[in-house]
Amino acid sequence: MTKRKLSYAVIMLSGMCLIALIIIDYSIFLDYTNSNGKNRALYGLTLILNYQHRHYIGLLTLIVFIISSLSLIKKNDSTLHVTAVILALISVLFSFFEVWLLFV
């Protein structure tokens, strides 16, 4: 696979994962706002039980970030590679931090 195709694949995968994570975080936010006081107190359990697929997407984004970083380290300093690394980094941050808390 050529380096340009790899960068396009990384950008597409990071973009799709980012969109999926935003949709998941929005549904978490809706579930949280529709819950009452007792359910909000134990909402961490709901996150673990109902939304653990979010972490699988996070692993995929981490793999994509590692691949894009290795591509950038091999002296491929084009703007396409830098864009791929930045988008992959944003996807990793969205997957491992609870962005839905910013919606509350």
N, C-alpha and C positions, 0 to 999 in steps of 0.2 A: 504494500500500500504506500502510495507516495505521501510525502509530508503534508502536501496541501490537502489531500483527501482526508488524512488523519485529523488535521485541524478542523476541517468542515464537520467531520463526524463528532469530534469533541464538542464543537459549538452546538450542533444539533442535539446531542445527548444532554448536555448541560442545560440547554434551553427547555427541553422537554421535562427534565427532572425538576427544574425550577418552577415551571408551570404546575406540575403535579404537586409539588410541595406547597405552593401558594393555595391551591384548591384544597388540599388536606388541612392546612392551617386555618383556612376560612371555615371549613366544616367543623373543626375543633372549636373555633370561636362561636359558631352558631349553637353547638351543643352546650357550651359553657353558659352562654347567655340564656338559654332555655331551661337550664337546670335550677333547682331551688337551693336553699342554704345547706341542707345536709349533703346533697350531691356535690356541691361545690367544695365542701370540706374534704371529700374523698375523691376529687377529680383526678388525682394522679393515678389512681387505680384504673379509672376509665381510660386514661391515655395509654397505659400499658396494655390493657386488654383489647381495646378497640382500634388503636392506631399504631400498632407496632410495625405495620408495613412501611411506615414513614422512615424507620431506621434502615430498612432494606434499600430504600431509595438513597438514603444517606451513604450506604456502603458503595453503591454504584457511582455516586458522585465523587466519592473519595478515590475510587479506582480511576475514574476519568481525570481527576485532578492530578494524580500521580503520573499518568501517561502523558498529559499535556505538559507537566513540569519537566519530565525527562526529555521531552521533545524540545523544550525551550533551553534546557541545559546544554544540549548538543549543538549550540551555536546557531539555532534557527531563530534569529531575532526579528523576524518579520512581524508586522502589525497583526497579521492573522493569528500567529502563535501567541502573541501577547494577549490578544482578545480572548482566545480560547482559554488561556490560563486564568485570566481575570473572571470570566464567566463561570469557569469550573470552581474557582475559589468562592464566588458568591453562592453558588449552589451548595457547596459544602457548609458554608456558614448558615444558610437557611435550613439545612437538614439537621444540624446538630444543636442549634439554638432554638428556643421556643418563641418563634416570631409571632404566634397568635396572641401572646400576651401584650403585644403592642397594639392590637386591635381593641383590647378591653378598655 
